[in-house]
C-alpha cells in the first residue's frame, strides 16, 4: 500500500511546461497511451465512498484500488493506493464481473512523465484538454508548483472524471461518464507513444 498525494492544473501549455522542466533539470522517463476501465457495483457504491477500482493498460496492465486517506484539501487529493500487475485484463474483468462488479466507464489519456526531485510531473492529454498532475510529498508539491510558475492554490483535488463532467456542463452537454479520443486520434496518439 502506498499513500499518494496529488494536485492537478487544467488548461496548461505542455510545450511551455516541458521547457520549464528541462530548465529545472527534470528527467523525462516515459510517454504512454493509457486505456482505463473503471469498475463499480451496479449502484456505484465505490464512487459514493470516494473509492476507485480500475484496470489500466499502457506499457503494462495493472489493477488499481484507491481509497481516500486523511490530509486532502481542495487543492490536494490524498489516497491510499493498492496496485498489482496483471497478465490478462480480460480475465481480470471476468473475475470482477463474477464478484458482482461491472465496467461503468472508460477513459483514455496520453501521459508524459517527468521526475523533478521527489515529484512526478505528469503532462496529461485527455479528449477534453491538456492537464498537469503533480504527485509527491505535499511540501514538495508546493515548491514544484512555484518553480513551474503555478499558484499552488489554483490546483485542484478533483478527479479527471469530475473535471470531465464540469467540462461537459460548461458546454451545455449532458453528462457522459466515458471520455475517449476519436478512433483516428487515438491511433495517432498510440503511435506517438510507441516512437
Buried (B, 14 or more C-beta within 10 A) or exposed (E): EEEBBBBBBBEBEBEEBBEBBEEBEBEBEEBBBBBBBBBBBEEEEBBEEBBBBBBBBBEEBBBBBBBBBEEBEEBBBBBBBEBEEBEEBEEBBEEBEEEEBEBBBBBBBBBBBBBBBEBBBBBBBBBBBBBBBBBBBBEBBBBBBEBBEBEBEEBBBBBBBEBBBBBBEEEEEEEEBBBBBEEEEBEBBBEEBEE
